[in-house]
Amino acid sequence: MAKKKVVVAFSGGLDTSYTVMKLAKDGYEVYAACANTGGFSPEQLKKNEENAYKLGAVKYVTLDVTHEYYERSLKYMVFGNVLRNNCYPISVSSERIFQAIAIARYANEIGADAIAHGSTGAGNDQIRFDMTFLVMAPGVEIITLTRDKALSRKEEVDFLNANGFNADFAKLKYSYNVGIWGTSICGGELLDPTQGLPEEAYLKHATKSGEEELRITFEKGEIVAVNGEEFADKVAAIQRIEEIGAAYAIGRDCNVGDTIIGIKGRVGFEAAAPKLIIEAHRLLEKSTLSKWQQYWKDQVANWYGMFLHESQYLEPVMADIEAMLTSSQRNVNGTAILKLRPYGFETVGVDSPDDLTKSKLGEYGEMQHGWTADEAKGFIKVLSTPLRVYYGIHKRPL
């Protein structure tokens, strides 16, 4: 009887390492697949490959979907200036969807009987993985040993050690998820709602002092240059901005939000590139979009971020929102100027051929050129008509 093929979404961590070995011991033909959305270094990927075979996998693959993640999600989050709760740039949580899509696609390609992942039953990732697999790989069994057996870290470590794999998975004070759109931090002081994270909790620390100007150039809402250096590769541009901003320890914060399963969660993060890019983009839009473009774009972008966070990326309306966001960017061209300093930054100004503040009709607070004083007074009187009607009948509230 042929062995069942199972694809394990393999990160190299404790839960997925246990899953590979346990399924191999149980007689499955295990394919370990690491879906990389920009959070793994070459050294980590090499180590993952070595460990996957030691754990009993018959095959290991790295599925690099970093550029797909940018094209299908990140650029729309920039177009929409998406920050969950006006704070969190939906960092690693948004990556999970594209990791799940890559895993499901690979499982279909090799004709897998099952897909396994290491999520627990207490978080959002179980939903992101399961929902994507149910839609993209219908009929394929979903295996979640850590969740279904409520396994402890000790049980998993003991099993790996007993079967000849040196499980060097020390219990750390903090847990990290590193991605191209930021690093999330859980545990430690965050479990106490009265405390914030200390300096040692962060992976990146300030190595620069003083101030520095950062110029980010956009064409139709997408980054094309950083400090005058042109980038055809948008992922490389994000990485360059992260390098510049991280040297000042920019982008640190904590977010309290509602999880998909209904409880509240608190997470710390460091995300220099997303914070700088979104604020630079927002600054440029203030000068290049009309009032109502900005208003309605904010409404749909809020829904886009919420749906993405809550595992609804495959909802058909997402493509409709993306079309609207893309259309809104046709005149978002020019350079946004920021001033960086340790642990923070400020917006300075924009240089854009589509800057609407350069109107010949007038300069705000200075002089009008498109209307006369009498026309202004007439406009104000007409604008006040509904209020004058109302308070001509009802008592004034003063």
Secondary structure, DSSP 8 states (H G I E B T S, - for coil): ----EEEEE--SSHHHHHHHHHHHHTT-EEEEEEEESS---HHHHHHHHHHHHHHT-SEEEEEE-HHHHIIIIIHHHHHTT--BTTTB--HHHHHHHHHHHHHHHHHHHHT-SEEE----SSSSHHHHHHHHHHHHSTT-EEE-HHHHTT--HHHHHHHHHHTT--------SEEEEEETTEEEEEEGGGGSTT----GGG-S------S-EEEEEEEETTEEEEETTEE-S-HHHHHHHHHHHHHTTT-SEEEEEEE-TTS-EEEEEEE-HHHHHHHHHHHHHHHHHS-HHHHHHHHHHHHHHHHHHHTT-TTSTHHHHHHHHHHHHTTT--EEEEEEEETTEEEEEEEE-TT-GGG-TTEETTTEESSS-HHHHHHHHHHHTHHHHHHHHHS----
